[in-house]
Amino acid sequence: MLSKRLSKPLIVAAACCALWARGARAAVFDLDLTGIVANGSYSFQEIGATHYDQWVLSLSGLDALSAITVAEGDVINATITLDQAFTIPGSVQLTSFGFFTGGDGFPDVDTETSGTTSLFLGGLPVAVRPGGSLTLAQLNNSVTFFPPDNGPITFDSVFSSFTVVGLGGQTASLDYSGITYTLFSPATGAAAPEPAGWALMLLGFGGLGAMLRRRRGWAAA
């Protein structure tokens, strides 16, 4: 049986360990975001053998006053409601849809996420996909639609739930968010890439899209 002299320090140590364990648990952030379809912007470009048509919509509900700070292992649940139904056009080869978030002080590191994204119309699911991505200097949960599922998709709300898998051991402050789709098709006169090349292409374009969005001032939107 432990003496009173020994038991008191052990009790204190156990309490400290319990508090530390509680603080070390992953945090869960529930975001309620909205978007006005008419505010979306469209662009296109050709990189190598691929043509990209991209649409980006900045969302309200996450800004400097409501910023959150996330670390590896944290979970983000984002409910996104649009002011009207919106249709992603069908693509020639594949469609990528993603929910992204970042901030002015985001560390300049590659990040990784893993989760799912669900698109709804009138409260009914129209598409559910496992997703995740590796991007530069922002968090991005992307899902892809390959043939024969890459036709037009009409939705008015989105639920994206993902875990922050990689953040270079750092924390990141998030104060802006948006959704985006990209349609992939062969560039003028180019042949379609091999299926094995799609993953690298998606990663490369995801990083480029992140840098373009930062340059255009999405963090200030």
Secondary structure, 3 states (H helix, E strand, C coil): CCCHHHHHHHHHHHHHHHHHHHHHCCCEEEEEEEECHHHCEEEEEEECCEEEEEEEEECECCCHHHCEEECCCCEEEEEEEEEEEEEECCCCCEEEEEEEEECCCCCCCEEEEEEEEEEEECCEEEEEEEEEEEEECCEEEEEEECCCCCCCEEEEEEEEEEEEEECCCCCEEECEEEEEEEEEEECCCCCCCCHHHHHHHHHHHHHHHHHHHHHCCHHHC
